Amino acid sequence: MKKPAQATLIFNPLAGPANLAAPMALVADLWQARGWHVTIQPTQAPGHATELAQQAAVSGVQLVFAAGGDGTLGEVANGLAGSETIMAPLPVGTANSFARELHMPLPMLRGRHQLLKAADSLLNGRIQRMDLGYTTDGAGNGRYWLLWSGAGADGYLVEHIEPRPKWSKKLGRFGYMLQGIALTTNFPAVEAKIERDGRIFEDHYLLALISNCRLYAGGGITISPQAKLDDGLFEVWLFQGKHIAKMFQYGALMKAGRRDYPGMELIYGRSITIHTTPTMPCQTDGEMGGYTPLSCTLQPGALRLLVPASAPEDLFEKPGIPLATLTNS
């Protein structure tokens, strides 16, 4: 008898507003009916998902589900970076920015039907290699990331808003926005120097955002519509200004498809360093990521990723491999 393929399902029981244990069992049943052996492992503390993912990779597990928000996905990616184990995202967080990037079904208010639909979409998906960013903060702490890293207004917001209360999680991106508007009114002006592959940019910046994807702000803004997850380049957005009101203007312009407004600058690179005066908090994948100075390097093809058939084909430069080839081999 053929041995079933091995998968580990890592989930954050605190992601979103509802209990996730029962829905995770349904996901495991769905995949086990298709020939997989699935072990369920809830996280118990921040960073635990990284440990569990590392253990799975060392044990030769072929695939690891990352069930949670973007923070949980980032933790699992840190555990799998550089390995041959595949990461399969399951969106059960609040913003689910990465799942939106992949056009995955989103389980609104923890609807089990939509969650199973997302899990089923992965069964017919394809395996792609994607680039990761690697960030080192001013204290020398390093971590991989999937979506973005940055310093300025968004890092300031993350530092003051997390961990989020349940009422905010229940309101999803709207709850985040309500908290954010109140907090960012106190955001100070920042002098920044950005080094990009040897070239230097200096000005007052509200935000320096290093992006590895197309979407931003919980998937609400398409910031880099031509970006690819395996093109070997960061898109680096520099937003000039001294007053936070300008940042809201930039956001509205980008929401309307304007990316050429004075004060907004897009550059590309593989190695980025951000220095600020005063020292500013940073974010990576929407989680607190230390304080400036911040150094980011691109890690080409560092993660094997399972994407649904619904994922845009032009999101990657290179063709993927159907998951079925793994289970049929």
C-alpha positions as CSV (number, residue, x, y, z in Angstrom):
1,M,0.0,0.0,0.0
2,K,1.2,3.5,-0.9
3,K,2.3,5.5,2.1
4,P,0.2,8.7,2.5
5,A,1.9,12.1,2.0
6,Q,2.6,13.8,5.3
7,A,1.2,17.2,6.3
8,T,1.3,19.3,9.5
9,L,-1.5,21.8,10.2
10,I,-0.3,24.6,12.4
11,F,-2.9,27.0,13.5
12,N,-3.1,30.0,15.8
13,P,-6.1,29.5,18.2
14,L,-6.1,33.2,18.9
15,A,-6.4,34.3,15.2
16,G,-9.6,36.1,14.5
17,P,-12.6,36.3,16.8
18,A,-13.7,32.6,17.0
19,N,-12.5,29.2,18.2
20,L,-10.7,27.4,15.4
21,A,-10.1,23.9,16.8
22,A,-13.3,22.3,15.2
23,P,-12.8,24.0,11.8
24,M,-9.2,22.8,11.7
25,A,-10.4,19.2,12.2
26,L,-12.7,19.5,9.2
27,V,-9.8,20.7,7.1
28,A,-7.7,17.8,8.2
29,D,-10.6,15.4,7.4
30,L,-10.9,16.9,3.9
31,W,-7.3,16.4,3.1
32,Q,-7.1,13.0,4.6
33,A,-9.9,11.9,2.4
34,R,-7.6,12.8,-0.5
35,G,-4.8,10.6,0.6
36,W,-2.9,12.8,3.1
37,H,-2.0,12.2,6.7
38,V,-2.5,15.4,8.6
39,T,-1.2,16.2,12.1
40,I,-2.8,19.1,13.8
41,Q,-0.7,21.4,16.0
42,P,-2.0,24.5,17.7
43,T,0.5,27.3,18.6
44,Q,0.9,28.1,22.3
45,A,2.9,31.3,22.2
46,P,4.4,33.9,19.8
47,G,7.2,32.3,17.8
48,H,5.9,28.7,18.4
49,A,4.7,28.4,14.8
50,T,8.3,28.9,13.6
51,E,9.5,26.1,16.0
52,L,6.7,23.7,14.8
53,A,7.4,24.4,11.2
54,Q,11.2,23.8,11.7
55,Q,10.4,20.5,13.4
56,A,8.2,19.5,10.5
57,A,10.8,20.3,7.9
58,V,13.5,18.4,9.8
59,S,11.2,15.4,10.1
60,G,10.7,15.3,6.3
61,V,7.0,16.4,6.3
62,Q,6.1,17.4,2.8
63,L,3.7,20.2,3.5
64,V,2.8,22.5,6.4
65,F,-0.5,24.4,6.6
66,A,-0.2,27.9,8.1
67,A,-3.6,28.7,9.4
68,G,-4.0,32.1,10.9
69,G,-3.4,35.7,9.9
70,D,-0.4,37.2,8.1
71,G,1.6,37.0,11.4
72,T,1.2,33.3,11.6
73,L,2.0,32.8,8.0
74,G,5.2,34.8,8.5
75,E,6.2,32.7,11.5
76,V,5.7,29.5,9.5
77,A,7.7,30.9,6.6
78,N,10.5,31.6,9.0
79,G,10.5,27.9,10.0
80,L,10.5,26.7,6.4
81,A,12.7,29.1,4.6
82,G,15.4,27.3,2.7
83,S,13.9,23.9,3.1
84,E,12.0,21.7,0.6
85,T,8.9,21.6,2.8
86,I,5.9,23.4,1.2
87,M,3.9,26.1,2.9
88,A,0.1,26.0,2.4
89,P,-1.7,29.2,3.6
90,L,-5.1,29.0,5.2
91,P,-6.7,32.4,5.8
92,V,-8.3,32.5,9.3
93,G,-6.9,35.8,10.5
94,T,-8.3,39.4,10.3
95,A,-6.7,41.1,7.3
96,N,-5.5,38.0,5.4
97,S,-3.4,40.2,3.1
98,F,-1.4,37.2,1.7
99,A,-4.5,35.2,1.0
100,R,-6.0,38.2,-0.9
101,E,-2.7,38.3,-2.9
102,L,-3.4,34.7,-4.0
103,H,-7.1,35.3,-4.6
104,M,-8.1,32.7,-2.0
105,P,-11.6,32.2,-0.7
106,L,-11.8,34.2,2.6
107,P,-13.8,32.7,5.5
108,M,-15.7,35.7,6.6
109,L,-16.7,35.6,10.3
110,R,-15.1,32.1,10.4
111,G,-17.7,30.6,8.0
112,R,-16.8,26.9,7.8
113,H,-18.0,26.6,4.2
114,Q,-15.6,29.2,3.0
115,L,-12.7,27.8,5.1
116,L,-13.3,24.3,3.5
117,K,-13.5,26.0,0.1
118,A,-10.1,27.6,0.7
119,A,-8.7,24.2,1.8
120,D,-10.2,22.5,-1.2
121,S,-8.8,25.1,-3.6
122,L,-5.3,24.2,-2.4
123,L,-5.8,20.5,-3.3
124,N,-6.0,21.6,-7.0
125,G,-3.2,24.1,-6.6
126,R,0.4,24.3,-7.8
127,I,3.7,24.6,-6.0
128,Q,5.7,27.8,-6.7
129,R,9.0,29.1,-5.4
130,M,8.7,32.6,-4.0
131,D,11.2,35.2,-2.8
132,L,11.4,36.2,0.8
133,G,12.8,39.3,2.4
134,Y,15.2,39.0,5.3
135,T,15.2,41.9,7.8
136,T,17.7,42.8,10.5
137,D,16.7,45.5,13.0
138,G,18.9,47.9,15.0
139,A,19.3,45.3,17.8
140,G,20.6,42.7,15.4
141,N,17.5,40.6,15.4
142,G,16.7,39.0,12.0
143,R,13.6,37.4,10.5
144,Y,12.2,36.4,7.1
145,W,9.0,38.0,5.7
146,L,6.5,37.4,2.9
147,L,4.9,40.7,2.1
148,W,6.5,43.8,3.4
149,S,8.9,45.4,5.8
150,G,9.1,49.1,6.6
151,A,9.7,52.0,8.9
152,G,7.6,55.0,9.6
153,A,3.8,55.4,9.9
154,D,2.9,51.7,9.6
155,G,5.6,50.6,12.1
156,Y,4.4,53.3,14.5
157,L,0.8,52.1,14.1
158,V,1.7,48.4,14.6
159,E,3.7,49.2,17.8
160,H,0.7,51.0,19.3
161,I,-2.1,48.9,18.1
162,E,-1.0,45.3,18.7
163,P,-2.2,43.1,20.3
164,R,-5.6,44.0,19.1
165,P,-8.8,43.7,21.2
166,K,-11.5,41.3,20.2
167,W,-13.9,44.0,19.2
168,S,-11.4,45.3,16.6
169,K,-10.7,41.8,15.2
170,K,-14.5,41.3,14.8
171,L,-14.6,44.5,12.6
172,G,-11.7,43.2,10.5
173,R,-9.9,45.9,8.4
174,F,-12.5,48.5,9.5
175,G,-11.6,48.0,13.1
176,Y,-7.9,48.3,12.4
177,M,-8.6,51.6,10.5
178,L,-10.7,53.0,13.4
179,Q,-7.8,52.4,15.8
180,G,-5.2,53.6,13.4
181,I,-6.8,57.0,12.6
182,A,-6.8,57.9,16.3
183,L,-3.2,56.7,16.9
184,T,-1.4,58.2,13.9
185,T,-2.5,61.8,14.7
186,N,0.5,61.8,17.1
187,F,3.0,60.5,14.5
188,P,6.2,62.6,14.5
189,A,8.1,63.9,11.5
190,V,11.0,61.6,10.5
191,E,14.2,62.4,8.8
192,A,15.4,59.3,6.9
193,K,18.2,58.0,4.9
194,I,17.5,55.1,2.6
195,E,20.4,53.2,1.0
196,R,19.4,51.1,-2.1
197,D,22.1,48.9,-3.5
198,G,24.7,51.7,-2.9
199,R,22.5,54.7,-3.8
200,I,21.3,57.0,-1.1
201,F,17.9,58.8,-0.7
202,E,17.5,61.4,2.0
203,D,14.4,63.4,3.0
204,H,11.6,63.7,5.5
205,Y,9.6,60.5,4.9
206,L,6.3,59.4,6.4
207,L,6.9,55.9,5.3
208,A,9.6,53.8,3.7
209,L,8.0,50.6,2.6
210,I,9.9,47.6,1.2
211,S,7.4,45.4,-0.6
212,N,7.5,41.9,-2.0
213,C,3.9,41.8,-3.3
214,R,1.1,43.8,-5.0
215,L,-1.3,44.6,-2.2
216,Y,-1.0,46.7,1.0
217,A,-3.1,47.9,3.9
218,G,-4.9,44.6,4.5
219,G,-5.2,44.0,0.8
220,G,-7.2,47.3,0.5
221,I,-4.7,49.1,-1.8
222,T,-3.0,47.7,-4.9
223,I,0.4,49.3,-4.3
224,S,2.5,47.5,-7.0
225,P,0.2,46.0,-9.6
226,Q,3.0,44.5,-11.7
227,A,5.0,43.0,-8.9
228,K,5.8,39.3,-9.0
229,L,6.6,37.0,-6.1
230,D,9.6,35.4,-7.8
231,D,11.2,38.3,-9.8
232,G,14.2,38.8,-7.5
233,L,13.4,42.4,-6.7
234,F,11.8,44.5,-4.0
235,E,9.5,47.4,-4.8
236,V,10.5,50.2,-2.4
237,W,8.0,53.0,-1.9
238,L,9.1,56.3,-0.4
239,F,6.4,58.6,0.8
240,Q,7.7,62.1,1.6
241,G,6.2,64.5,4.1
242,K,6.2,66.0,7.6
243,H,2.5,65.7,8.5
244,I,0.5,62.5,8.8
245,A,-2.4,64.0,6.8
246,K,-0.2,63.7,3.7
247,M,-0.1,59.9,4.3
248,F,-3.9,59.7,4.2
249,Q,-3.8,61.7,0.9
250,Y,-1.3,59.2,-0.5
251,G,-3.5,56.3,0.5
252,A,-6.5,57.8,-1.2
253,L,-4.5,58.4,-4.4
254,M,-3.2,54.9,-4.5
255,K,-6.7,53.5,-3.8
256,A,-7.8,55.5,-6.9
257,G,-5.0,54.0,-9.0
258,R,-2.6,57.1,-8.8
259,R,1.0,56.1,-8.2
260,D,2.7,59.1,-9.9
261,Y,1.8,61.9,-7.5
262,P,4.6,64.3,-6.3
263,G,6.1,63.0,-3.0
264,M,5.5,59.3,-3.9
265,E,8.6,57.6,-5.3
266,L,9.1,53.9,-6.4
267,I,12.5,52.4,-6.6
268,Y,13.7,48.8,-7.0
269,G,16.4,46.9,-5.3
270,R,17.7,43.8,-3.6
271,S,19.4,45.3,-0.6
272,I,17.8,48.2,1.4
273,T,18.9,49.9,4.6
274,I,16.8,52.5,6.4
275,H,18.2,55.0,9.0
276,T,15.9,57.4,10.8
277,T,16.0,60.4,13.2
278,P,14.5,59.8,15.6
279,T,14.7,56.0,15.9
280,M,11.4,54.5,14.6
281,P,9.5,51.3,15.1
282,C,9.4,48.9,12.1
283,Q,6.9,46.3,10.9
284,T,7.4,43.0,9.0
285,D,4.2,41.4,7.6
286,G,2.1,43.6,9.9
287,E,3.9,42.6,13.1
288,M,6.3,44.5,15.2
289,G,9.7,44.2,13.8
290,G,12.1,46.1,16.1
291,Y,13.5,49.6,15.6
292,T,15.6,51.4,13.0
293,P,18.2,51.1,11.6
294,L,16.6,48.4,9.4
295,S,18.4,46.3,6.8
296,C,16.6,44.1,4.3
297,T,18.0,41.7,1.7
298,L,16.1,39.7,-0.8
299,Q,16.3,35.9,-0.6
300,P,15.5,34.5,-4.1
301,G,13.2,31.4,-4.2
302,A,13.6,30.8,-0.5
303,L,10.1,29.4,0.1
304,R,8.2,26.6,-1.6
305,L,4.6,27.8,-1.6
306,L,1.3,26.0,-2.5
307,V,-1.0,28.4,-4.3
308,P,-4.6,27.8,-5.4
309,A,-5.6,27.4,-9.0
310,S,-7.3,30.8,-8.6
311,A,-4.0,32.6,-8.0
312,P,-3.1,34.9,-10.9
313,E,-0.6,33.2,-13.2
314,D,1.2,36.5,-13.8
315,L,1.9,36.7,-10.0
316,F,4.9,34.5,-10.8
317,E,7.5,34.6,-13.6
318,K,8.3,30.9,-13.5
319,P,5.7,28.1,-14.0
320,G,4.5,26.1,-11.0
321,I,4.3,22.3,-10.4
322,P,0.8,20.8,-9.8
323,L,0.4,19.4,-6.3
324,A,-0.9,16.2,-7.8
325,T,2.6,15.4,-9.1
326,L,3.8,15.2,-5.4
327,T,1.0,12.8,-4.3
328,N,1.2,10.7,-7.5
329,S,4.9,10.2,-7.5
